[in-house]
């Protein structure tokens, strides 16, 4: 990973990272020279440098009435970051206490587009012990087929089993046949039960994807809602 991406992961945006790296490469320099090095307009560079100064990334001094900016030692930045983490860790008991007071209330998150759906799928891989899915297999592969092999590989590696109820289709039959070697049980319902969506249930969460028109996904985090959905799924599973 290059230095610019590392700084972006730390919390800087792309332009802020470019300006800070320009400062590191040049040492002390004027706004004009830093602007030229970073390839960013002077007025924008000045605003960014003020931000970086406030955050402790650079310092300033005057030389012949011209303001110069110097990069702070990266070791100091890391030390300050570690200090913030330690402070947060010390406050964690109080933060968790505040969280638990509202933990019984359902939390709902909305996402749009394929990327949002992939974020949810990654979340499932991180957390799930078992997955239950009510889906339209053809729609799922039409939209997320490019991502699915990697998702499947990771799920199998983590040994996460999945039960799937899906509509009749050639793709659904293929999933059913491959099921034993891919930790997947599949039950197929008639094509007449048409829909274009996907419902995941895992742990205390339910995720709903819609695959037509607006690509919308939502996650409901609630133990009670998850149990209701799980009971509904189990009833359909036993009835198939």
SVG drawing of the C-alpha trace seen along z (x, -y; Angstrom):
<svg xmlns="http://www.w3.org/2000/svg" viewBox="-47 -40 61 73">
<polyline fill="none" stroke="black" stroke-width="0.4" points="0.0,0.0 1.4,-3.4 2.0,-6.2 -1.0,-8.2 -3.4,-5.4 -2.0,-4.8 -2.6,-8.5 -6.1,-8.2 -6.7,-5.2 -5.5,-7.3 -8.2,-9.9 -6.8,-12.3 -8.6,-12.8 -6.8,-12.5 -5.7,-16.2 -4.7,-16.4 -2.5,-13.4 -0.9,-14.8 -0.1,-18.1 1.4,-16.4 3.6,-14.1 4.7,-17.2 5.8,-18.7 7.6,-15.6 9.5,-15.5 10.4,-19.2 11.0,-19.9 10.3,-23.6 8.7,-25.3 6.3,-28.1 2.6,-27.6 3.5,-28.3 6.1,-25.6 4.1,-23.1 1.1,-23.8 3.3,-23.2 4.7,-20.0 1.3,-18.6 -0.4,-19.7 -3.2,-21.5 -4.3,-25.1 -2.6,-27.5 -5.8,-28.7 -6.8,-25.1 -3.3,-24.2 -3.4,-27.0 -6.6,-25.8 -5.3,-22.3 -2.1,-23.4 -4.1,-25.3 -6.1,-22.1 -2.9,-20.0 -1.4,-22.5 -4.5,-22.3 -4.2,-18.5 -0.5,-18.5 0.8,-17.3 2.8,-20.5 4.1,-23.6 4.7,-27.2 7.3,-29.9 8.1,-33.3 11.1,-33.8 11.5,-37.2 7.8,-37.9 6.9,-34.7 5.1,-31.9 6.8,-28.6 5.4,-25.2 7.4,-22.3 6.2,-18.7 6.1,-17.4 8.1,-14.2 5.8,-11.3 6.8,-9.6 5.1,-12.4 1.9,-11.9 1.9,-8.1 2.5,-8.8 -0.4,-11.2 -2.6,-8.7 -1.7,-6.0 -2.6,-8.4 -6.0,-9.0 -6.6,-5.2 -5.5,-4.7 -7.9,-7.5 -10.7,-5.8 -9.9,-2.4 -10.0,-3.9 -13.4,-5.4 -14.7,-2.1 -16.6,-1.0 -18.7,-4.2 -19.2,-4.0 -20.4,-0.4 -22.7,-1.3 -24.3,-4.0 -24.6,-1.6 -26.3,1.1 -29.0,-1.3 -30.2,-1.5 -29.1,1.9 -32.6,3.3 -33.9,0.8 -33.8,2.0 -31.1,0.3 -31.7,-0.2 -29.1,-1.0 -29.8,-1.8 -27.4,-1.2 -27.8,-1.9 -26.2,-0.1 -24.0,2.9 -21.2,1.6 -23.5,1.2 -24.7,4.8 -21.1,5.9 -20.4,4.1 -23.3,6.0 -22.0,9.3 -18.5,8.6 -20.2,7.9 -22.0,11.3 -18.7,13.1 -17.1,11.4 -19.9,12.2 -22.1,15.2 -22.1,18.6 -24.9,19.8 -26.8,18.0 -30.4,18.5 -31.3,17.0 -34.5,16.5 -33.5,15.5 -34.0,15.2 -30.9,17.0 -31.0,15.7 -31.3,12.1 -28.5,12.5 -26.1,13.8 -27.1,11.3 -26.3,8.5 -23.5,9.8 -22.1,12.7 -18.7,11.0 -18.3,10.8 -19.9,14.1 -17.0,16.6 -14.8,14.6 -17.7,14.4 -18.2,18.2 -14.5,19.0 -14.3,16.9 -17.5,18.4 -16.3,21.9 -12.9,21.1 -14.6,19.7 -16.8,22.9 -20.1,20.9 -23.0,23.1 -26.0,21.7 -29.6,22.8 -31.2,21.3 -34.8,21.2 -34.9,20.1 -37.2,20.1 -37.0,22.8 -34.4,22.1 -31.4,23.9 -29.1,21.8 -31.0,22.8 -30.7,26.5 -26.9,26.0 -26.6,24.5 -28.5,27.4 -26.3,30.0 -23.1,28.2 -24.5,27.7 -22.8,30.6 -19.3,29.5 -20.0,25.8 -21.6,26.0 -25.0,25.2 -28.4,26.8 -31.0,25.7 -34.7,26.0 -36.5,24.9 -40.0,23.4 -42.1,23.0 -41.3,20.3 -44.8,18.9 -43.7,17.5 -42.0,14.7 -39.9,12.0 -36.7,10.1 -34.9,9.8 -32.9,11.5 -33.3,11.8 -30.3,12.9 -30.7,13.8 -27.7,14.3 -27.0,13.8 -29.3,10.9 -29.5,9.3 -31.6,9.3 -30.5,7.9 -32.9,7.3 -31.8,6.6 -34.1,5.5 -32.8,6.3 -35.2,4.3 -35.2,0.6 -33.5,-1.1 -30.9,1.2 -31.6,0.8 -30.4,2.8 -31.1,2.4 -29.9,4.1 -32.1,4.5 -30.2,5.2 -32.6,6.6 -32.7,9.9 -36.5,10.0 -36.8,9.1 -34.1,11.7 -36.0,14.4 -39.3,13.6 -37.6,13.8 -35.8,17.0 -39.1,18.6 -40.7,17.6 -37.8,19.1 -37.8,22.3 -41.5,22.8 -41.0,22.4 -38.0,24.8 -40.0,27.5 -42.9,27.0 -40.8,27.4"/>
</svg>
